[in-house]
Amino acid sequence: MTTATKNDVQRVTGLLIIEVINSNPNGDPDRDSDPRQRPDWRGEISPVSFKRKLRDLVEDKDGIVWKELSQELKLNDAEFGVLESRGRVRKEIEGQIADGSFAGAYWDGRVFGNTFLEEGSSGSIRTGVVQIGLGISVAPIEISRHTNTNKSGVQEGKDRGMAPMGYRFVPHGVYCMPFFVNPSTAPKSGCTQRDIELMKKLIPLAYSHTRSHARPMVEIRHAWVMTHKSQLGSCSDFALIDALTPTKKSEPDSASTSWSDYDVPTELPEVLAAKVTLEDLVA
């Protein structure tokens, strides 16, 4: 069981800069899996979809990502289970909550929180140490829709198969997704800095090791981690995020076509740089 006699979790403000090329970074089930889009035409990536990728890499204990990172960080499989996984047994998990072994068993429970708020388990983990914000594109996005075809037919009497508008993608977009590490909730969840270090190692691999037909070209261009010099916080989270958010060089209300369309900051202003330690996880 993972316990901490001292709260060693550092306060962090993070910002992911994600480039999307001819991919669907997060489909909307309410719109036939179109890429998610706001009323102002800017694209969205949900926090749930990003956390799912991190969870999948940890859950796949036979995968190369987990094998390499667990060896590097000296992690025990038994302490790094994934709560939000298929086939979980609710009664077993409720028993772990009741006997106090829950926190030591599930990495995502310690980091992201626990949704098992059942009667009799109200004292369990609720709010996670890490909160991931909504990813929003810097500029509006366009959505392209193509028909998928299959050489062999699926329907009886058809010599070929077609899925009209079955392939939906963003030709180009740059998204900003903030995240926050809050040490105040660490003692309640059992989260330690070791759990956070694993997340930091996973972030650059989140898209490259979970590629799919729908999102073959999604890449984290920058994964900024701004570690405060105090667990209470050294400066405004919003000021840090604003300072590292890209801007479109021209025509900000039209979709981009390439990475070169953006001015992308790579350092903080002096007044902010003095208050945090800046790290790019993909550098």
Buried (B, 14 or more C-beta within 10 A) or exposed (E): EBEBEEBBBBBBBBBBBBBBBBBBBBBBEEEEBBBBBEEEBBBBBBBEBBBBBBBBBBBBEEBEBBEEBBEEEEBEEEBBBBBBEEEEEEEEBBEBBBEEEBBBBBBBBBBBBBEBEEEEBEEBBBEBBBBBBBBBBBBBBBBEEEEEEEEEEEEEEEEEBEEEEBBBBBBBBBBBBBBBBBBEBBBBBBBBBBBBBBBBBBBBBBBEBBEEEBBEBBBBBBBBBBBBBEBEBBBEBEBBBEBBBBEBEEEEEEBBEEBEBBEBBEEBEEEBBEBBEBBBBBE
